[in-house]
Each structure stands twice: as C-alpha cells, then as structure tokens.
C-alpha cells in the first residue's frame, strides 16, 4: 500500500471515528465525553495500523512497534479520560494506568533493542 493510500485510509478512519463519537454523543447525551471517546477510538485505530504495517515493514519509516505503542498509550489516555469524566473512576487511577502502560512500553522497548544487539 502506498504512502498516500495509507494516509487516505487513516483520514477516512478518523472521519468515521468522529462520526461515531458524535452519534453516541447525540444518542446518549454525553457531549462532555465525545473528545475522550474520539481519542480512545483513534488510539485503537493506531493499533490496527500497527497490524497493517507488520506485513511490509521495510516500506514505512516508523516501525509497527512504534505505532502499536502510541496506539496503546493514546487509547489508555482516551479511555481513562472518558471513565474519569463519566465518574466511573477517580482521575488518579486513570493517570496511574497511563503511567503503568508508559512504563511497560519503555521496558519492552529497552528489551527489544538489547535483544537485537546480542
């Protein structure tokens, strides 16, 4: 898949994500949670893009691991914000989960680079 097709695919997915979030905001009357929902769903899309990028990693400047890491982190931020705004959890727990995921990604990235050098 060429770079322009990949960009068009991501743009189309983002527009679909925004449409879904706006529809949910209108139906469920949760307008304050629309932006965190967009962020969370776009993070999930980045994880899907990471899966797409694993098929041909030599054509793309960023690795699939990079997209997967950013996708997980953005999804955690989005879902954590959504749940803390919704009142389901305290914001400190959402922040702790984001820090935990960031730490895990750091450890995995460090182990991945040391494994390649050995």
N, CA, C and O atoms as a GROMACS GRO file, in nm:
protein
  472
    1UNK      N    1   0.086  -0.116   0.000
    1UNK     CA    2   0.000   0.000   0.000
    1UNK      C    3   0.090   0.123   0.000
    1UNK      O    4   0.184   0.132   0.080
    2UNK      N    5   0.063   0.216  -0.088
    2UNK     CA    6   0.148   0.335  -0.097
    2UNK      C    7   0.120   0.429   0.020
    2UNK      O    8   0.021   0.416   0.092
    3UNK      N    9   0.212   0.524   0.036
    3UNK     CA   10   0.203   0.616   0.149
    3UNK      C   11   0.077   0.703   0.140
    3UNK      O   12   0.014   0.730   0.242
    4UNK      N   13   0.040   0.747   0.019
    4UNK     CA   14  -0.080   0.831   0.005
    4UNK      C   15  -0.207   0.751   0.034
    4UNK      O   16  -0.303   0.805   0.089
    5UNK      N   17  -0.208   0.623  -0.004
    5UNK     CA   18  -0.325   0.541   0.026
    5UNK      C   19  -0.336   0.516   0.176
    5UNK      O   20  -0.446   0.512   0.230
    6UNK      N   21  -0.222   0.500   0.242
    6UNK     CA   22  -0.222   0.480   0.387
    6UNK      C   23  -0.273   0.605   0.459
    6UNK      O   24  -0.349   0.595   0.555
    7UNK      N   25  -0.232   0.722   0.411
    7UNK     CA   26  -0.280   0.846   0.470
    7UNK      C   27  -0.429   0.866   0.447
    7UNK      O   28  -0.500   0.911   0.536
    8UNK      N   29  -0.476   0.831   0.328
    8UNK     CA   30  -0.618   0.842   0.298
    8UNK      C   31  -0.699   0.744   0.382
    8UNK      O   32  -0.809   0.777   0.427
    9UNK      N   33  -0.644   0.626   0.405
    9UNK     CA   34  -0.711   0.528   0.489
    9UNK      C   35  -0.723   0.579   0.633
    9UNK      O   36  -0.828   0.564   0.695
   10UNK      N   37  -0.616   0.639   0.685
   10UNK     CA   38  -0.621   0.693   0.821
   10UNK      C   39  -0.716   0.813   0.832
   10UNK      O   40  -0.785   0.828   0.932
   11UNK      N   41  -0.718   0.897   0.729
   11UNK     CA   42  -0.811   1.010   0.729
   11UNK      C   43  -0.956   0.961   0.728
   11UNK      O   44  -1.039   1.012   0.802
   12UNK      N   45  -0.984   0.863   0.644
   12UNK     CA   46  -1.119   0.806   0.640
   12UNK      C   47  -1.158   0.744   0.772
   12UNK      O   48  -1.272   0.759   0.816
   13UNK      N   49  -1.064   0.673   0.836
   13UNK     CA   50  -1.093   0.612   0.966
   13UNK      C   51  -1.118   0.719   1.071
   13UNK      O   52  -1.206   0.703   1.156
   14UNK      N   53  -1.041   0.828   1.067
   14UNK     CA   54  -1.062   0.936   1.164
   14UNK      C   55  -1.199   1.000   1.147
   14UNK      O   56  -1.266   1.030   1.245
   15UNK      N   57  -1.241   1.022   1.022
   15UNK     CA   58  -1.374   1.080   0.998
   15UNK      C   59  -1.484   0.986   1.049
   15UNK      O   60  -1.582   1.032   1.106
   16UNK      N   61  -1.466   0.856   1.028
   16UNK     CA   62  -1.564   0.759   1.078
   16UNK      C   63  -1.567   0.761   1.231
   16UNK      O   64  -1.674   0.754   1.291
   17UNK      N   65  -1.449   0.770   1.294
   17UNK     CA   66  -1.441   0.774   1.440
   17UNK      C   67  -1.512   0.898   1.494
   17UNK      O   68  -1.586   0.889   1.592
   18UNK      N   69  -1.490   1.013   1.431
   18UNK     CA   70  -1.556   1.136   1.475
   18UNK      C   71  -1.707   1.123   1.458
   18UNK      O   72  -1.783   1.166   1.545
   19UNK      N   73  -1.752   1.065   1.347
   19UNK     CA   74  -1.895   1.048   1.324
   19UNK      C   75  -1.957   0.956   1.430
   19UNK      O   76  -2.066   0.984   1.481
   20UNK      N   77  -1.889   0.847   1.462
   20UNK     CA   78  -1.940   0.755   1.564
   20UNK      C   79  -1.948   0.825   1.700
   20UNK      O   80  -2.046   0.809   1.772
   21UNK      N   81  -1.846   0.902   1.734
   21UNK     CA   82  -1.846   0.971   1.863
   21UNK      C   83  -1.956   1.077   1.870
   21UNK      O   84  -2.020   1.093   1.974
   22UNK      N   85  -1.979   1.148   1.761
   22UNK     CA   86  -2.085   1.249   1.759
   22UNK      C   87  -2.222   1.183   1.768
   22UNK      O   88  -2.311   1.233   1.837
   23UNK      N   89  -2.240   1.072   1.700
   23UNK     CA   90  -2.367   0.999   1.708
   23UNK      C   91  -2.391   0.949   1.850
   23UNK      O   92  -2.502   0.962   1.902
   24UNK      N   93  -2.288   0.892   1.913
   24UNK     CA   94  -2.303   0.847   2.051
   24UNK      C   95  -2.330   0.964   2.145
   24UNK      O   96  -2.408   0.952   2.240
   25UNK      N   97  -2.265   1.077   2.118
   25UNK     CA   98  -2.290   1.196   2.200
   25UNK      C   99  -2.433   1.243   2.190
   25UNK      O  100  -2.492   1.287   2.288
   26UNK      N  101  -2.490   1.235   2.069
   26UNK     CA  102  -2.628   1.279   2.049
   26UNK      C  103  -2.728   1.179   2.107
   26UNK      O  104  -2.826   1.219   2.171
   27UNK      N  105  -2.703   1.051   2.085
   27UNK     CA  106  -2.799   0.950   2.130
   27UNK      C  107  -2.797   0.936   2.282
   27UNK      O  108  -2.902   0.930   2.346
   28UNK      N  109  -2.678   0.930   2.339
   28UNK     CA  110  -2.666   0.907   2.483
   28UNK      C  111  -2.657   1.036   2.564
   28UNK      O  112  -2.650   1.031   2.687
   29UNK      N  113  -2.657   1.150   2.496
   29UNK     CA  114  -2.645   1.280   2.559
   29UNK      C  115  -2.521   1.289   2.649
   29UNK      O  116  -2.529   1.328   2.766
   30UNK      N  117  -2.408   1.252   2.591
   30UNK     CA  118  -2.280   1.254   2.664
   30UNK      C  119  -2.182   1.347   2.593
   30UNK      O  120  -2.072   1.305   2.557
   31UNK      N  121  -2.220   1.469   2.572
   31UNK     CA  122  -2.138   1.561   2.494
   31UNK      C  123  -2.004   1.590   2.558
   31UNK      O  124  -1.907   1.618   2.488
   32UNK      N  125  -1.995   1.583   2.690
   32UNK     CA  126  -1.866   1.610   2.756
   32UNK      C  127  -1.765   1.498   2.734
   32UNK      O  128  -1.645   1.519   2.750
   33UNK      N  129  -1.812   1.379   2.697
   33UNK     CA  130  -1.723   1.266   2.676
   33UNK      C  131  -1.690   1.239   2.530
   33UNK      O  132  -1.626   1.138   2.501
   34UNK      N  133  -1.731   1.326   2.438
   34UNK     CA  134  -1.709   1.300   2.295
   34UNK      C  135  -1.560   1.306   2.260
   34UNK      O  136  -1.509   1.220   2.189
   35UNK      N  137  -1.490   1.407   2.309
   35UNK     CA  138  -1.347   1.421   2.275
   35UNK      C  139  -1.264   1.305   2.331
   35UNK      O  140  -1.183   1.250   2.257
   36UNK      N  141  -1.280   1.265   2.459
   36UNK     CA  142  -1.206   1.147   2.505
   36UNK      C  143  -1.241   1.021   2.427
   36UNK      O  144  -1.155   0.934   2.407
   37UNK      N  145  -1.364   1.009   2.384
   37UNK     CA  146  -1.404   0.893   2.305
   37UNK      C  147  -1.335   0.893   2.169
   37UNK      O  148  -1.293   0.788   2.122
   38UNK      N  149  -1.322   1.010   2.106
   38UNK     CA  150  -1.250   1.021   1.979
   38UNK      C  151  -1.104   0.982   1.999
   38UNK      O  152  -1.047   0.908   1.919
   39UNK      N  153  -1.043   1.031   2.106
   39UNK     CA  154  -0.903   1.000   2.133
   39UNK      C  155  -0.885   0.850   2.156
   39UNK      O  156  -0.790   0.790   2.104
   40UNK      N  157  -0.973   0.790   2.232
   40UNK     CA  158  -0.963   0.647   2.262
   40UNK      C  159  -0.980   0.562   2.137
   40UNK      O  160  -0.904   0.468   2.114
   41UNK      N  161  -1.079   0.594   2.056
   41UNK     CA  162  -1.103   0.516   1.935
   41UNK      C  163  -0.991   0.535   1.834
   41UNK      O  164  -0.958   0.441   1.761
   42UNK      N  165  -0.932   0.655   1.828
   42UNK     CA  166  -0.820   0.675   1.737
   42UNK      C  167  -0.696   0.598   1.784
   42UNK      O  168  -0.618   0.550   1.702
   43UNK      N  169  -0.679   0.587   1.914
   43UNK     CA  170  -0.571   0.502   1.966
   43UNK      C  171  -0.590   0.357   1.925
   43UNK      O  172  -0.494   0.288   1.891
   44UNK      N  173  -0.714   0.310   1.929
   44UNK     CA  174  -0.743   0.175   1.881
   44UNK      C  175  -0.714   0.162   1.732
   44UNK      O  176  -0.667   0.057   1.687
   45UNK      N  177  -0.742   0.267   1.656
   45UNK     CA  178  -0.711   0.264   1.513
   45UNK      C  179  -0.560   0.254   1.490
   45UNK      O  180  -0.516   0.186   1.398
   46UNK      N  181  -0.481   0.322   1.572
   46UNK     CA  182  -0.336   0.314   1.557
   46UNK      C  183  -0.285   0.172   1.583
   46UNK      O  184  -0.187   0.130   1.521
   47UNK      N  185  -0.349   0.100   1.673
   47UNK     CA  186  -0.313  -0.039   1.696
   47UNK      C  187  -0.344  -0.121   1.570
   47UNK      O  188  -0.266  -0.210   1.533
   48UNK      N  189  -0.455  -0.092   1.504
   48UNK     CA  190  -0.488  -0.160   1.379
   48UNK      C  191  -0.385  -0.126   1.271
   48UNK      O  192  -0.344  -0.213   1.195
   49UNK      N  193  -0.344   0.000   1.264
   49UNK     CA  194  -0.242   0.041   1.167
   49UNK      C  195  -0.111  -0.034   1.193
   49UNK      O  196  -0.041  -0.070   1.099
   50UNK      N  197  -0.078  -0.057   1.319
   50UNK     CA  198   0.041  -0.134   1.352
   50UNK      C  199   0.032  -0.275   1.294
   50UNK      O  200   0.130  -0.329   1.245
   51UNK      N  201  -0.086  -0.333   1.300
   51UNK     CA  202  -0.106  -0.464   1.239
   51UNK      C  203  -0.090  -0.460   1.088
   51UNK      O  204  -0.037  -0.554   1.029
   52UNK      N  205  -0.137  -0.353   1.027
   52UNK     CA  206  -0.122  -0.338   0.882
   52UNK      C  207   0.025  -0.321   0.846
   52UNK      O  208   0.071  -0.375   0.745
   53UNK      N  209   0.098  -0.246   0.926
   53UNK     CA  210   0.239  -0.218   0.896
   53UNK      C  211   0.329  -0.338   0.914
   53UNK      O  212   0.440  -0.338   0.861
   54UNK      N  213   0.288  -0.440   0.987
   54UNK     CA  214   0.374  -0.557   1.006
   54UNK      C  215   0.387  -0.639   0.880
   54UNK      O  216   0.482  -0.717   0.866
   55UNK      N  217   0.293  -0.624   0.786
   55UNK     CA  218   0.300  -0.703   0.664
   55UNK      C  219   0.416  -0.663   0.574
   55UNK      O  220   0.472  -0.748   0.505
   56UNK      N  221   0.455  -0.535   0.575
   56UNK     CA  222   0.566  -0.490   0.492
   56UNK      C  223   0.640  -0.377   0.563
   56UNK      O  224   0.624  -0.260   0.528
   57UNK      N  225   0.722  -0.410   0.662
   57UNK     CA  226   0.784  -0.306   0.744
   57UNK      C  227   0.894  -0.226   0.674
   57UNK      O  228   0.930  -0.118   0.722
   58UNK      N  229   0.949  -0.274   0.564
   58UNK     CA  230   1.060  -0.204   0.500
   58UNK      C  231   1.016  -0.079   0.425
   58UNK      O  232   1.098   0.009   0.399
   59UNK      N  233   0.890  -0.069   0.390
   59UNK     CA  234   0.841   0.045   0.313
   59UNK      C  235   0.805   0.165   0.399
   59UNK      O  236   0.784   0.274   0.346
   60UNK      N  237   0.797   0.148   0.529
   60UNK     CA  238   0.746   0.254   0.615
   60UNK      C  239   0.856   0.304   0.708
   60UNK      O  240   0.936   0.224   0.758
   61UNK      N  241   0.862   0.435   0.730
   61UNK     CA  242   0.968   0.489   0.816
   61UNK      C  243   0.951   0.453   0.963
   61UNK      O  244   1.051   0.434   1.032
   62UNK      N  245   0.830   0.443   1.012
   62UNK     CA  246   0.806   0.407   1.152
   62UNK      C  247   0.778   0.258   1.159
   62UNK      O  248   0.717   0.200   1.069
   63UNK      N  249   0.823   0.198   1.266
   63UNK     CA  250   0.801   0.055   1.283
   63UNK      C  251   0.659   0.028   1.332
   63UNK      O  252   0.591   0.117   1.382
   64UNK      N  253   0.618  -0.095   1.318
   64UNK     CA  254   0.487  -0.135   1.367
   64UNK      C  255   0.483  -0.125   1.520
   64UNK      O  256   0.379  -0.092   1.578
   65UNK      N  257   0.596  -0.152   1.584
   65UNK     CA  258   0.602  -0.140   1.729
   65UNK      C  259   0.578   0.004   1.775
   65UNK      O  260   0.513   0.026   1.877
   66UNK      N  261   0.629   0.100   1.700
   66UNK     CA  262   0.608   0.240   1.733
   66UNK      C  263   0.460   0.276   1.725
   66UNK      O  264   0.407   0.342   1.815
   67UNK      N  265   0.395   0.234   1.619
   67UNK     CA  266   0.251   0.261   1.606
   67UNK      C  267   0.171   0.189   1.714
   67UNK      O  268   0.075   0.244   1.768
   68UNK      N  269   0.210   0.067   1.746
   68UNK     CA  270   0.140  -0.008   1.850
   68UNK      C  271   0.155   0.060   1.985
   68UNK      O  272   0.057   0.073   2.059
   69UNK      N  273   0.276   0.104   2.017
   69UNK     CA  274   0.299   0.171   2.145
   69UNK      C  275   0.221   0.300   2.157
   69UNK      O  276   0.156   0.324   2.259
   70UNK      N  277   0.226   0.383   2.053
   70UNK     CA  278   0.149   0.507   2.056
   70UNK      C  279  -0.001   0.480   2.061
   70UNK      O  280  -0.075   0.551   2.129
   71UNK      N  281  -0.046   0.377   1.990
   71UNK     CA  282  -0.189   0.344   1.991
   71UNK      C  283  -0.237   0.302   2.128
   71UNK      O  284  -0.342   0.346   2.174
   72UNK      N  285  -0.160   0.217   2.194
   72UNK     CA  286  -0.197   0.173   2.329
   72UNK      C  287  -0.197   0.291   2.426
   72UNK      O  288  -0.288   0.304   2.508
   73UNK      N  289  -0.095   0.376   2.417
   73UNK     CA  290  -0.086   0.491   2.506
   73UNK      C  291  -0.201   0.590   2.484
   73UNK      O  292  -0.262   0.637   2.580
   74UNK      N  293  -0.230   0.621   2.359
   74UNK     CA  294  -0.339   0.714   2.328
   74UNK      C  295  -0.474   0.656   2.368
   74UNK      O  296  -0.560   0.728   2.419
   75UNK      N  297  -0.494   0.526   2.344
   75UNK     CA  298  -0.620   0.462   2.383
   75UNK      C  299  -0.636   0.464   2.535
   75UNK      O  300  -0.746   0.487   2.585
   76UNK      N  301  -0.528   0.440   2.607
   76UNK     CA  302  -0.536   0.443   2.754
   76UNK      C  303  -0.568   0.583   2.804
   76UNK      O  304  -0.648   0.599   2.897
   77UNK      N  305  -0.508   0.684   2.744
   77UNK     CA  306  -0.539   0.822   2.783
   77UNK      C  307  -0.685   0.854   2.753
   77UNK      O  308  -0.755   0.912   2.836
   78UNK      N  309  -0.731   0.815   2.634
   78UNK     CA  310  -0.870   0.844   2.596
   78UNK      C  311  -0.972   0.772   2.684
   78UNK      O  312  -1.066   0.834   2.732
   79UNK      N  313  -0.952   0.641   2.704
   79UNK     CA  314  -1.047   0.567   2.786
   79UNK      C  315  -1.040   0.609   2.933
   79UNK      O  316  -1.142   0.612   3.002
   80UNK      N  317  -0.919   0.641   2.980
   80UNK     CA  318  -0.906   0.689   3.117
   80UNK      C  319  -0.978   0.822   3.137
   80UNK      O  320  -1.046   0.842   3.237
   81UNK      N  321  -0.962   0.912   3.040
   81UNK     CA  322  -1.033   1.040   3.047
   81UNK      C  323  -1.184   1.020   3.040
   81UNK      O  324  -1.259   1.084   3.113
   82UNK      N  325  -1.227   0.931   2.952
   82UNK     CA  326  -1.370   0.903   2.938
   82UNK      C  327  -1.428   0.850   3.069
   82UNK      O  328  -1.534   0.895   3.113
   83UNK      N  329  -1.358   0.756   3.131
   83UNK     CA  330  -1.410   0.698   3.255
   83UNK      C  331  -1.404   0.795   3.372
   83UNK      O  332  -1.490   0.791   3.460
   84UNK      N  333  -1.302   0.883   3.375
   84UNK     CA  334  -1.295   0.978   3.486
   84UNK      C  335  -1.397   1.090   3.470
   84UNK      O  336  -1.451   1.138   3.569
   85UNK      N  337  -1.425   1.132   3.346
   85UNK     CA  338  -1.529   1.233   3.323
   85UNK      C  339  -1.666   1.174   3.354
   85UNK      O  340  -1.753   1.241   3.410
   86UNK      N  341  -1.684   1.047   3.315
   86UNK     CA  342  -1.811   0.980   3.338
   86UNK      C  343  -1.836   0.954   3.487
   86UNK      O  344  -1.949   0.928   3.527
   87UNK      N  345  -1.733   0.962   3.568
   87UNK     CA  346  -1.747   0.942   3.711
   87UNK      C  347  -1.733   0.797   3.753
   87UNK      O  348  -1.756   0.765   3.870
   88UNK      N  349  -1.694   0.710   3.662
   88UNK     CA  350  -1.680   0.569   3.697
   88UNK      C  351  -1.555   0.544   3.780
   88UNK      O  352  -1.556   0.459   3.870
   89UNK      N  353  -1.447   0.617   3.752
   89UNK     CA  354  -1.325   0.602   3.830
   89UNK      C  355  -1.271   0.741   3.864
   89UNK      O  356  -1.306   0.841   3.802
   90UNK      N  357  -1.185   0.744   3.963
   90UNK     CA  358  -1.118   0.867   4.001
   90UNK      C  359  -1.009   0.896   3.898
   90UNK      O  360  -0.951   0.802   3.844
   91UNK      N  361  -0.979   1.023   3.871
   91UNK     CA  362  -0.881   1.057   3.769
   91UNK      C  363  -0.741   1.009   3.805
   91UNK      O  364  -0.659   0.987   3.716
   92UNK      N  365  -0.712   0.993   3.934
   92UNK     CA  366  -0.578   0.949   3.975
   92UNK      C  367  -0.553   0.805   3.932
   92UNK      O  368  -0.440   0.768   3.901
   93UNK      N  369  -0.658   0.722   3.930
   93UNK     CA  370  -0.643   0.585   3.883
   93UNK      C  371  -0.617   0.581   3.733
   93UNK      O  372  -0.536   0.502   3.686
   94UNK      N  373  -0.686   0.667   3.659
   94UNK     CA  374  -0.663   0.674   3.515
   94UNK      C  375  -0.520   0.720   3.486
   94UNK      O  376  -0.455   0.668   3.395
   95UNK      N  377  -0.471   0.816   3.562
   95UNK     CA  378  -0.334   0.864   3.546
   95UNK      C  379  -0.235   0.754   3.580
   95UNK      O  380  -0.134   0.738   3.512
   96UNK      N  381  -0.263   0.676   3.685
   96UNK     CA  382  -0.175   0.566   3.724
   96UNK      C  383  -0.169   0.458   3.616
   96UNK      O  384  -0.063   0.401   3.592
   97UNK      N  385  -0.282   0.430   3.552
   97UNK     CA  386  -0.284   0.330   3.445
   97UNK      C  387  -0.202   0.379   3.326
   97UNK      O  388  -0.130   0.300   3.264
   98UNK      N  389  -0.214   0.506   3.292
   98UNK     CA  390  -0.136   0.562   3.181
   98UNK      C  391   0.013   0.553   3.214
   98UNK      O  392   0.092   0.516   3.127
   99UNK      N  393   0.052   0.585   3.336
   99UNK     CA  394   0.192   0.573   3.375
   99UNK      C  395   0.240   0.428   3.372
   99UNK      O  396   0.353   0.401   3.331
  100UNK      N  397   0.154   0.337   3.414
  100UNK     CA  398   0.188   0.195   3.410
  100UNK      C  399   0.211   0.148   3.267
  100UNK      O  400   0.309   0.078   3.239
  101UNK      N  401   0.124   0.186   3.177
  101UNK     CA  402   0.138   0.147   3.036
  101UNK      C  403   0.264   0.210   2.976
  101UNK      O  404   0.335   0.144   2.900
  102UNK      N  405   0.292   0.335   3.010
  102UNK     CA  406   0.412   0.401   2.961
  102UNK      C  407   0.537   0.330   3.012
  102UNK      O  408   0.633   0.312   2.937
  103UNK      N  409   0.536   0.289   3.136
  103UNK     CA  410   0.649   0.215   3.191
  103UNK      C  411   0.668   0.080   3.125
  103UNK      O  412   0.781   0.041   3.095
  104UNK      N  413   0.559   0.009   3.103
  104UNK     CA  414   0.567  -0.122   3.036
  104UNK      C  415   0.621  -0.107   2.895
  104UNK      O  416   0.705  -0.186   2.852
  105UNK      N  417   0.573  -0.006   2.823
  105UNK     CA  418   0.623   0.017   2.687
  105UNK      C  419   0.771   0.051   2.689
  105UNK      O  420   0.845   0.009   2.600
  106UNK      N  421   0.816   0.127   2.788
  106UNK     CA  422   0.958   0.159   2.799
  106UNK      C  423   1.043   0.035   2.823
  106UNK      O  424   1.149   0.020   2.763
  107UNK      N  425   0.996  -0.052   2.911
  107UNK     CA  426   1.070  -0.176   2.940
  107UNK      C  427   1.074  -0.265   2.817
  107UNK      O  428   1.178  -0.322   2.784
  108UNK      N  429   0.961  -0.279   2.749
  108UNK     CA  430   0.956  -0.364   2.629
  108UNK      C  431   1.046  -0.308   2.520
  108UNK      O  432   1.114  -0.383   2.451
  109UNK      N  433   1.045  -0.176   2.503
  109UNK     CA  434   1.131  -0.115   2.401
  109UNK      C  435   1.278  -0.135   2.435
  109UNK      O  436   1.360  -0.161   2.346
  110UNK      N  437   1.313  -0.124   2.563
  110UNK     CA  438   1.452  -0.146   2.603
  110UNK      C  439   1.493  -0.292   2.583
  110UNK      O  440   1.603  -0.319   2.536
  111UNK      N  441   1.405  -0.384   2.617
  111UNK     CA  442   1.435  -0.525   2.595
  111UNK      C  443   1.443  -0.560   2.447
  111UNK      O  444   1.523  -0.645   2.407
  112UNK      N  445   1.362  -0.494   2.368
  112UNK     CA  446   1.362  -0.519   2.224
  112UNK      C  447   1.496  -0.475   2.162
  112UNK      O  448   1.550  -0.546   2.078
  113UNK      N  449   1.547  -0.360   2.203
  113UNK     CA  450   1.674  -0.311   2.147
  113UNK      C  451   1.793  -0.391   2.198
  113UNK      O  452   1.888  -0.413   2.123
  114UNK      N  453   1.790  -0.436   2.324
  114UNK     CA  454   1.902  -0.518   2.374
  114UNK      C  455   1.900  -0.657   2.312
  114UNK      O  456   2.006  -0.718   2.295
  115UNK      N  457   1.785  -0.706   2.278
  115UNK     CA  458   1.775  -0.838   2.215
  115UNK      C  459   1.835  -0.835   2.075
  115UNK      O  460   1.898  -0.932   2.032
  116UNK      N  461   1.815  -0.724   2.001
  116UNK     CA  462   1.869  -0.712   1.867
  116UNK      C  463   2.022  -0.703   1.867
  116UNK      O  464   2.087  -0.756   1.777
  117UNK      N  465   2.080  -0.636   1.968
  117UNK     CA  466   2.224  -0.618   1.973
  117UNK      C  467   2.298  -0.745   2.010
  117UNK      O  468   2.413  -0.763   1.971
  118UNK      N  469   2.234  -0.834   2.084
  118UNK     CA  470   2.300  -0.956   2.131
  118UNK      C  471   2.322  -1.055   2.021
  118UNK      O  472   2.377  -1.163   2.045
   0.00000   0.00000   0.00000
